[in-house]
Amino acid sequence: MNQEAPKPCLVVDDEPLAREVLEEYIKRIPTLSLVASCKNAIEALPILQKKRVDILFCDIKMPEISGLELIRFLDKRPAIILTTAFSEYAVEGFEVGVTDYLVKPIRFERFLKAVGRAIGNESATNTTVETATPAEPFLFFKSGSEFAKVEVTSIRYIEAYGNYVKIHTGKHPLIVHEKMSVIEEILKPYPFSRVHKSYIIPINGIKKMINNEVKLEGGVTIPIGSFYKKELLGHLTRT
């Protein structure tokens, strides 16, 4: 029985780190192949005209020609997955017939769902997750106008910082404009625990717990909020 050829994909985004995220995700899935990665619509148009592209990952806000304008140029359209930080464009995107809409920073699990929809089988990529996930899992966080790659195992703790959070990795802390509740949700697949309204810590980084404090690797002391203590104890008794 012949195995179906991988679906050729094209990435179009003016942000280098955003392209890198999508390129890495595509490489993880054996049923996909990357045709090209373009920084604007002008680069992408001749590729779309000359080469087979089954799935187009396209940013919306790009210089000169937007992603939506690029889509409207196409007589024959592949399955289109919009990738953008601006969720207000979702309705307009679906009006031009896109398959799905991913809001940055894009999580791999959400990427898989979009690909499943694009190829008409939302469960088709499920078996690739464990075999394709690298030994050192990583996430991308938006910091300013860029996306920073952070290995999950490098996170020492996360601290609330006004309307931002600080992700401490042992280097300079990464400042991310996001709520603690959102970061907590992103980290759910990994061994982290919220121990205070202002702190999230890795379970494996705990050296000792004394009264209402935890001592972490590197000599950092983090307070434990009374609301979170029971959940933390539950984590510790399961590890």
C-alpha positions as CSV (number, residue, x, y, z in Angstrom):
1,M,0.0,0.0,0.0
2,N,1.5,3.4,-1.1
3,Q,1.8,6.0,1.6
4,E,0.2,9.3,0.7
5,A,2.7,12.0,-0.2
6,P,3.1,14.9,2.3
7,K,1.0,18.0,1.8
8,P,3.1,20.8,0.5
9,C,2.9,24.0,2.6
10,L,3.8,27.6,2.1
11,V,4.5,30.0,5.0
12,V,4.1,33.8,4.5
13,D,4.9,36.1,7.4
14,D,7.0,39.3,7.7
15,E,8.2,38.3,11.2
16,P,11.3,36.0,11.1
17,L,10.5,34.3,14.5
18,A,6.9,33.7,13.5
19,R,8.1,32.0,10.3
20,E,10.6,29.9,12.4
21,V,7.8,28.7,14.6
22,L,5.7,27.5,11.7
23,E,8.6,26.0,9.9
24,E,9.5,24.0,13.0
25,Y,5.9,22.9,13.5
26,I,5.6,21.7,9.9
27,K,8.8,19.7,10.2
28,R,7.4,17.8,13.2
29,I,4.5,16.4,11.1
30,P,5.4,13.7,8.6
31,T,2.3,14.4,6.5
32,L,3.4,17.9,5.8
33,S,6.3,19.3,3.7
34,L,7.6,22.9,3.5
35,V,7.7,24.3,-0.1
36,A,9.0,27.7,0.9
37,S,8.9,30.3,3.7
38,C,8.4,33.9,2.5
39,K,8.6,37.3,4.2
40,N,6.0,39.0,2.1
41,A,3.2,38.4,-0.4
42,I,5.3,39.6,-3.3
43,E,7.7,36.7,-2.7
44,A,4.9,34.2,-2.2
45,L,2.9,35.0,-5.4
46,P,5.2,33.4,-8.0
47,I,5.5,30.3,-5.8
48,L,1.8,30.0,-5.5
49,Q,1.5,30.3,-9.3
50,K,4.3,27.9,-10.2
51,K,4.3,25.2,-7.5
52,R,1.8,23.0,-5.9
53,V,0.7,24.3,-2.4
54,D,-2.0,22.5,-0.5
55,I,-1.9,24.5,2.7
56,L,-1.0,28.2,2.9
57,F,-0.1,29.6,6.4
58,C,-0.5,33.4,5.9
59,D,-0.1,36.4,8.2
60,I,-2.6,39.2,7.7
61,K,-0.8,42.4,8.5
62,M,2.2,42.6,6.2
63,P,3.8,45.6,4.3
64,E,2.7,46.5,0.8
65,I,0.3,43.6,0.3
66,S,-1.7,42.2,3.2
67,G,-2.5,38.5,3.7
68,L,-6.2,39.1,2.8
69,E,-5.2,40.9,-0.4
70,L,-2.9,38.0,-1.3
71,I,-5.7,35.6,-0.9
72,R,-8.0,37.6,-3.1
73,F,-5.4,37.6,-5.9
74,L,-5.5,33.8,-6.1
75,D,-7.8,32.2,-8.7
76,K,-7.1,28.7,-7.3
77,R,-6.8,28.8,-3.6
78,P,-5.2,26.1,-1.3
79,A,-6.5,25.5,2.2
80,I,-5.7,28.7,4.0
81,I,-4.8,29.1,7.7
82,L,-4.4,32.7,8.8
83,T,-1.8,33.4,11.4
84,T,-1.9,36.7,13.2
85,A,-1.8,38.6,16.5
86,F,-4.9,40.6,15.6
87,S,-8.0,38.6,16.4
88,E,-10.3,41.4,15.1
89,Y,-9.6,40.2,11.5
90,A,-11.1,36.8,12.1
91,V,-14.6,37.6,10.6
92,E,-13.0,39.1,7.5
93,G,-10.8,36.1,7.1
94,F,-13.6,33.6,7.1
95,E,-15.4,35.7,4.6
96,V,-12.7,35.0,2.0
97,G,-13.0,31.3,2.7
98,V,-10.1,30.5,5.1
99,T,-10.0,27.1,6.7
100,D,-8.9,28.2,10.2
101,Y,-7.5,31.2,12.1
102,L,-4.6,30.9,14.5
103,V,-3.8,33.7,17.0
104,K,-0.1,34.2,17.9
105,P,1.7,32.9,19.9
106,I,0.6,29.7,18.3
107,R,0.6,26.5,20.4
108,F,1.5,23.3,18.7
109,E,-1.7,21.5,19.8
110,R,-3.8,24.3,18.2
111,F,-1.6,24.1,15.1
112,L,-2.4,20.4,14.8
113,K,-6.1,21.0,14.9
114,A,-5.9,23.6,12.1
115,V,-3.9,21.2,10.0
116,G,-6.4,18.5,10.6
117,R,-9.2,20.8,9.4
118,A,-7.1,21.7,6.3
119,I,-6.6,18.2,5.2
120,G,-10.2,17.2,6.1
121,N,-9.3,14.9,9.0
122,E,-9.0,16.5,12.4
123,S,-7.6,13.2,13.9
124,A,-5.1,12.6,11.2
125,T,-2.2,14.3,13.0
126,N,-3.0,13.0,16.5
127,T,-0.5,10.0,16.3
128,T,2.4,12.3,15.3
129,V,2.4,14.4,18.5
130,E,4.4,12.1,20.8
131,T,6.7,10.7,18.1
132,A,7.4,14.2,16.6
133,T,7.8,16.2,19.8
134,P,11.5,17.0,20.5
135,A,13.2,15.8,23.7
136,E,13.4,19.4,24.9
137,P,9.9,21.0,24.5
138,F,9.8,24.7,23.9
139,L,7.3,27.5,23.7
140,F,7.2,30.9,22.0
141,F,6.2,34.0,23.9
142,K,5.6,37.4,22.4
143,S,7.9,40.0,23.9
144,G,7.5,43.4,22.4
145,S,7.3,43.0,18.6
146,E,9.2,39.7,18.6
147,F,8.6,36.0,19.5
148,A,11.1,34.5,21.8
149,K,11.8,30.8,21.9
150,V,11.9,29.4,25.5
151,E,12.8,25.8,26.4
152,V,10.3,24.7,29.0
153,T,13.0,23.1,31.2
154,S,14.9,26.4,31.3
155,I,12.0,28.2,33.1
156,R,13.0,28.8,36.8
157,Y,9.9,30.7,37.8
158,I,7.4,33.1,36.4
159,E,6.5,36.4,38.2
160,A,3.6,38.8,37.8
161,Y,4.9,42.3,36.8
162,G,2.0,44.7,36.6
163,N,0.2,44.1,33.3
164,Y,3.1,41.9,32.2
165,V,4.8,38.8,33.5
166,K,8.5,38.1,33.9
167,I,9.7,34.7,32.7
168,H,12.9,33.9,34.6
169,T,15.3,31.5,32.8
170,G,18.6,32.3,34.5
171,K,19.4,34.9,31.9
172,H,17.7,38.3,31.6
173,P,14.0,37.8,32.4
174,L,11.7,37.8,29.4
175,I,9.0,40.4,29.7
176,V,5.7,39.2,28.2
177,H,2.5,41.3,27.9
178,E,0.2,38.6,29.2
179,K,-2.0,37.7,32.2
180,M,-0.8,35.2,34.7
181,S,-3.9,33.1,34.1
182,V,-3.1,32.8,30.4
183,I,0.5,31.7,31.2
184,E,-0.8,29.2,33.7
185,E,-3.1,27.8,31.0
186,I,-0.2,27.6,28.5
187,L,1.9,25.6,31.0
188,K,-0.8,23.1,31.9
189,P,0.7,20.3,29.8
190,Y,4.0,20.7,31.8
191,P,4.9,20.2,35.5
192,F,4.3,23.7,36.8
193,S,2.2,24.9,39.7
194,R,0.8,28.3,40.6
195,V,1.8,28.9,44.2
196,H,0.8,32.5,44.6
197,K,-1.2,35.1,42.7
198,S,2.1,36.5,41.5
199,Y,4.2,33.3,41.0
200,I,4.2,30.1,38.9
201,I,7.0,27.6,39.6
202,P,8.3,24.3,38.1
203,I,7.6,21.4,40.4
204,N,11.0,19.8,39.6
205,G,12.7,23.0,40.7
206,I,11.6,22.8,44.3
207,K,14.4,22.0,46.7
208,K,12.3,22.3,49.9
209,M,9.1,23.7,51.3
210,I,9.1,25.4,54.7
211,N,5.8,26.7,56.1
212,N,4.5,29.2,53.5
213,E,7.6,29.4,51.3
214,V,9.3,27.2,48.7
215,K,13.1,27.2,48.1
216,L,14.0,26.7,44.4
217,E,17.1,25.7,42.6
218,G,19.5,28.7,42.5
219,G,18.6,30.0,46.0
220,V,15.3,31.7,45.1
221,T,12.6,31.8,47.8
222,I,9.0,32.1,46.6
223,P,6.0,32.8,48.9
224,I,3.0,30.3,48.9
225,G,-0.5,31.9,48.9
226,S,-3.0,30.2,51.2
227,F,-5.4,29.7,48.2
228,Y,-2.8,27.7,46.3
229,K,-1.2,25.7,49.1
230,K,-3.5,22.7,48.9
231,E,-3.0,22.3,45.1
232,L,0.8,22.5,45.6
233,L,0.7,19.8,48.2
234,G,-1.3,17.7,45.9
235,H,1.4,18.1,43.2
236,L,4.2,17.2,45.7
237,T,2.5,14.0,46.9
238,R,2.0,12.9,43.3
239,T,5.6,13.4,42.3
